[in-house]
């Protein structure tokens, strides 16, 4: 009756997508700290969605669908969402827009290349776009100044396309990302508490 494939392998992917939608809402409302929590949650979901998918029995068509779905969701969560956060911080100048165009161009290019480089099972080429969900919150905890945020986006853009190899994460490293993500979320919540801002 409906197109697409619906099974347990894509649950985390969609949870990450929905987290980004909620995060965008908070960013538009001017609450960037809470939006960063949702960005991190999206990143955590993406970190483990492949692990969950590999535990589910799928045919080749379902696997191809999963790869395409993951890339489309990654574009929204880790390409568009960080730009929405930056705009929510008030960075809307022509210079900012140029940086956003560079960032989204590099993110899309990196994801498209990843989709045709599936034969390489051991390493990523270029920085995975998911890492923006961990790096950007860490940076914004230190500073939300325009120059720092723009420089971060430009460095990330360069790393998305720079041809260096990064070993793919095993389960231990993924849990390390989980611990780091939870730790950053804790710091953001503490910051909100100290500022007297309700979530």
N, C-alpha and C positions, 0 to 999 in steps of 0.2 A: 504493500500500500504506500509506503514512504521510501524515498531513496536514502542511501547511506547504510551504514552498519552500526548496530547498537548492541554492545556487549560490555562486559566488565573491563575490558582492556582500555577503554577511553574515558572511564569515570574520572580519574584524576586530571586528565587533560581538560575536561569541561569544568571541573571544580576550579582549576587554575584560571580558566577564562572568566568564570563568574566572579572570582575574586578581583580580577582586573576591572570588571564593569563596576563593582562596588567601589573599588579604589578610585576610579575616575570620578565617580560621583562625589567622593570626599574631597578630591583635589579641586574640582570645580567649585565646591562649597568653601574652599580656602583652608581646608584642614589637611595640609600636606603630610603631617606626621602620621595620621591614620592611613592616608593613601599609601605611604611607604610600607606600613604593616601589610597591606593587601598586596603590594608588589612583591614583598618577601614571600608571602603565602603562595603566590602564583609561581615564584621560583622554586619553592619547596615541592609543589605539586609536579612541576616539570622535571625536577630532579629524579623523582620516583615513578613517573608515569610509564617510562620505558621498562622499568623493572617489573611493574605490575602487568604490563602488556605481554611480556615474555612468559609470564606464568599462565596465560590464557591461550588455549588452543585456537589458532586462527589459520585460515587458508591464505594463499598468496595474495588474493584480491583484498582481503581484510587487512593484511599487513601493509600493502601499498596505500590503502585508504588511511591507515593509522599514521603513516609517515607524512602524507599530505596534510591531514588534519592537524598533526602536531606542529608543522611548520606554519600553517595559517594562524593557529592559536598563539604560537611564539611571536609572530609578527605583531599581533595585537597587544599581547602581554608585555613584551620586552622591547618592542619597537615603538608602537604608538603610545602606550601607557606612560613610559618615562617622559615623552614629549608633553603629554597632558599635565604631568606633575610639574614640569618646568614652566609651562604656561601658567599653571595655577599659582606658581611663585611670583608671577608678574613679569616674566621675561618674554616680552612680546615684540621686541624691536626687529627691524629688518635684519640686523646681524644675527639675532637669535633665530629667526626663521631660516636663515642660510645654514646655521649650525644644525637645526632640526632636519632640514632637507638632506644634508650630508649624512646625518645619523641614520635616517630612515633608508636612504639609498644604500648605505653600507650594510645595514641590517638585512634588507631584502636580498641584496646580492649574496650575502653570506648564507642565508637560508636556502636560496635557489641552488647555490653551489653544493651545499650539504646534501640536498635531495638527489643530486646526480653522482655523489661521491659515497654512496652507500656500501661500496665494495670494501672500503677501508673500515674495518671493524674495530681496530685497536686505537686509532688516534683521530682527533679532530684536526682539521686544517683551519687555522684561525681561531680566535676566541669565540666560544659558543655565545650566542646572543643572550642566552639565559643568565649569563654572569652579570648582566646589567642589573638584575633584580637583587643581587648581593652587593655589588660595588657601589651603585648609586645611593642606597640607604646608608652605607658606611660613610661615604663622602659627606652626605647631607647632615649626618650627626656631628661632623666636624665643622662644616661651614655650608651655609646656603647662599653665599655671595654669588652674584651673577658670573663673575670670571671663573670661579671654582667649578660651578655646575657646567658652564659651557666648555671649559677645558676638559672636564671629565667626559662629556659626551663626545668631544672630538677625539680624545685618546681611545675611547671605546670603539669609535668608528674605525680608526686606524687598525686597531687590534682585530676587529671583525674580519678584515680583509688581508691582513699581513700573513704571508704564507709561512707560518711556523706550526709545528705539530704539538698538540696537547694530548697526553694520554687520556683515553676515556675513563671515566670514574668507575671504580669497582664499588661494591656495596659498602665497604668501610669508609671510603672517601665520601660517598653519598650521605652517610650518617654524620660525617664530620660537617658537611654542608648544612645538614639539618640542625646540628648543635649550634653552628655559627648563626644560622638564620633565626633560631629561637632566641639566642643571646641578643642579637640585634633588635628583635621585636621587644624583648624585655627592656632594653635600653631606651627604645622609643616610648614605651609605655611609662617608664620611669620619668622620662623627660616631660611627658604630658602631665604626669602627676605633680611634678615639681612646678610646672607652669600653671597648675590649677585648671587644666583643660580636661573636660570630660570626653570620653570616647563615645 
